[in-house]
């Protein structure tokens, strides 16, 4: 009899521990990750002593765009050339489809900064 009561007690404790935690909201004064995540964060003033963002050089812009176009798997069959100056980025060459064309423009826009993108890419027929 003692063994049966001990077994039932052990089973009861094991099933209680296997239950998922309560989903009730925390009591007043308790903290929850959900409440903390929604709490407004204090705004920090802008750093007035920080240097202005650096404008990338013509050579760096040209190099970064060309590297990303050449190394992107979707652009393996494309032949796109990049030329940059202080005011524009010129894309020329050929692509197989609209997807490659759009991807080349997207890559160029992501590195051009305030430079104008000049699209001279043609699609193979």
Residue pairs with C-beta under 8 A, 6 or more apart in sequence:
25 32
26 32
26 35
55 113
55 114
56 64
56 111
56 113
58 84
58 85
58 86
59 84
61 84
61 89
61 111
61 112
61 113
61 115
62 82
62 83
62 84
62 89
64 111
65 82
65 84
65 89
65 107
65 108
65 111
65 112
66 81
66 82
68 107
68 111
69 75
69 78
69 80
69 82
69 103
69 104
69 107
72 103
72 107
74 99
74 100
74 103
75 95
75 100
75 103
75 104
77 96
77 100
78 93
78 94
78 95
78 96
78 100
78 104
79 93
79 94
79 95
80 91
80 92
80 93
80 94
80 95
80 104
80 121
81 91
81 92
81 93
82 89
82 90
82 91
82 108
83 89
83 90
83 92
84 90
84 112
84 115
85 115
86 115
87 115
87 116
88 115
88 116
88 117
88 118
89 108
89 111
89 112
89 115
89 116
89 117
89 118
90 118
90 120
91 104
91 105
91 108
91 117
91 118
91 119
91 120
91 121
92 120
92 121
93 120
93 121
93 122
94 121
94 122
94 123
94 124
95 101
95 104
95 121
95 122
95 123
95 124
96 123
96 124
97 123
98 123
101 121
101 123
104 121
105 117
105 119
105 121
108 117
109 117
